[in-house]
Amino acid sequence: MLMRMLSVVAFTTSIGLAQEPAKPKGGEPPGEPKARQDSRAPLGEMRKIEVRGNTYDWYVAEGRGDAKQKPGLIVIQEWWGLNDWIKGNADHFAKLGYTAVAVDLYHGKVASDPDLAHELMRGLPEDQALTDLRAAVTSLWENPNIDRVRIGCIGWCMGGGYALKIAVADPRVTACVMCYGAPITDAEQLKSLNASLLGIFGQEDRGISVESVEKFKAALKKAGIKHSIHVFPEVGHAFMNPNNVKGYNANWAKEAWKHIDEFLDAALRPSP
């Protein structure tokens, strides 16, 4: 297991911003999220990936830079599916030098309205999702162009919960970012983590309470996991998603991305 240290930030009100962000009205995103606004032409492409006899259709964005071996990153969808926003996020990480694999947990289906998104999420067997995610880790682990000791995962919403679950299930994952995903509050389950962890949450999230985040922090501490937890004030679920017109907060989203990029740089810094 990696050396584990404790680093906790309870609320990001202690972090200075250029201006105080406006308070959102809350609510779920109304439709399929758009790509990150700093995206131009896609850096990645859909590819058929063979993993030990099985074929998967994933979005792959090769890491930029001169490093012979790149760090690998599994990018995990929200409940909408593998849409342009998730692909845009994978491109963002590719620009920073990570080879990003965005897994299609719905096997080709993408929702554009909350009813279908809810149906697809409810119909996704957890064992199937974890099998797909393990295959993605294996695809990076067996790739000679990937530094296999630097494999991480990140997810939002439903994908945030799965980011934590695959990190718990697979010790090859050494860094985990979960953005407003369901926490695990049992310290015994968390002891199998071989990853440092960054958690991003909204104080007003109606599905993930501050109390549950506090229990999560306590469980991580008890399990001896190196972690940093940020609870952003006056925002709810999916506050990083620019298409969440009722809940998106540009200032806090920018701050969250800053934490994410810095965390992954420290945990999965590309080899020289």
NORVEN-V683229 format. One record per residue. RES is the residue in one letter. SS is DSSP state (h for helix, s for strand, l for the rest). PSI is psi in whole degrees, 0 to 359 (999 if undefined). Layout:
[[RES;SS;PSI] [RES;SS;PSI]]
This chain:
[[M;l;151] [L;l;157] [M;l;133] [R;l;132] [M;l;160] [L;s;126] [S;l;111] [V;l;131] [V;l;114] [A;l;311] [F;s;140] [T;h;13] [T;h;342] [S;h;354] [I;l;124] [G;l;139] [L;l;160] [A;l;326] [Q;l;156] [E;l;126] [P;l;151] [A;l;148] [K;l;124] [P;l;168] [K;l;352] [G;l;181] [G;l;164] [E;l;154] [P;l;140] [P;l;347] [G;l;189] [E;l;126] [P;l;148] [K;l;167] [A;l;160] [R;l;141] [Q;l;343] [D;l;5] [S;l;147] [R;l;234] [A;l;144] [P;l;140] [L;l;336] [G;l;187] [E;s;158] [M;s;133] [R;s;149] [K;s;119] [I;s;126] [E;s;125] [V;s;102] [R;l;50] [G;l;352] [N;s;147] [T;s;132] [Y;s;147] [D;s;108] [W;s;159] [Y;s;123] [V;s;127] [A;s;112] [E;l;138] [G;l;135] [R;l;162] [G;l;173] [D;l;356] [A;l;135] [K;l;322] [Q;l;128] [K;s;152] [P;s;152] [G;s;148] [L;s;126] [I;s;125] [V;s;125] [I;s;129] [Q;l;160] [E;s;189] [W;l;349] [W;l;330] [G;s;188] [L;l;86] [N;l;188] [D;h;329] [W;h;317] [I;h;318] [K;h;320] [G;h;323] [N;h;320] [A;h;319] [D;h;320] [H;h;314] [F;h;326] [A;h;322] [K;h;331] [L;l;0] [G;l;0] [Y;l;140] [T;s;114] [A;s;131] [V;s;112] [A;s;113] [V;s;138] [D;l;91] [L;l;338] [Y;l;3] [H;l;54] [G;l;348] [K;l;138] [V;l;133] [A;l;146] [S;l;1] [D;l;153] [P;h;327] [D;h;313] [L;h;322] [A;h;316] [H;h;318] [E;h;316] [L;h;319] [M;h;315] [R;h;331] [G;l;1] [L;l;112] [P;l;134] [E;h;321] [D;h;325] [Q;h;316] [A;h;316] [L;h;327] [T;h;315] [D;h;318] [L;h;322] [R;h;321] [A;h;322] [A;h;318] [V;h;316] [T;h;321] [S;h;324] [L;h;318] [W;h;323] [E;l;0] [N;l;120] [P;l;344] [N;l;4] [I;s;137] [D;s;103] [R;s;346] [V;s;1] [R;s;72] [I;s;126] [G;s;179] [C;s;153] [I;s;143] [G;s;161] [W;s;143] [C;l;235] [M;h;319] [G;h;335] [G;h;318] [G;h;320] [Y;h;332] [A;h;315] [L;h;318] [K;h;319] [I;h;328] [A;h;323] [V;h;322] [A;h;336] [D;l;108] [P;l;352] [R;l;343] [V;l;121] [T;l;1] [A;s;137] [C;s;128] [V;s;121] [M;s;121] [C;s;111] [Y;l;49] [G;l;164] [A;l;124] [P;l;160] [I;l;125] [T;l;7] [D;l;111] [A;h;328] [E;h;319] [Q;h;323] [L;h;343] [K;l;339] [S;l;355] [L;l;128] [N;l;18] [A;l;143] [S;s;157] [L;s;137] [L;s;128] [G;s;132] [I;s;122] [F;s;161] [G;s;135] [Q;l;329] [E;l;16] [D;l;123] [R;l;345] [G;l;335] [I;l;102] [S;l;159] [V;h;326] [E;h;319] [S;h;326] [V;h;320] [E;h;320] [K;h;322] [F;h;314] [K;h;317] [A;h;321] [A;h;319] [L;h;317] [K;h;315] [K;h;324] [A;h;350] [G;l;32] [I;l;132] [K;l;125] [H;s;161] [S;s;123] [I;s;131] [H;s;122] [V;s;112] [F;s;132] [P;l;147] [E;l;25] [V;l;155] [G;l;211] [H;l;145] [A;l;32] [F;l;348] [M;l;350] [N;l;113] [P;l;345] [N;l;358] [N;l;81] [V;l;335] [K;l;344] [G;l;352] [Y;l;136] [N;l;108] [A;h;320] [N;h;313] [W;h;328] [A;h;317] [K;h;318] [E;h;321] [A;h;316] [W;h;324] [K;h;314] [H;h;318] [I;h;310] [D;h;320] [E;h;319] [F;h;311] [L;h;326] [D;h;318] [A;h;322] [A;h;328] [L;l;34] [R;l;128] [P;l;144] [S;l;149] [P;l;999]]
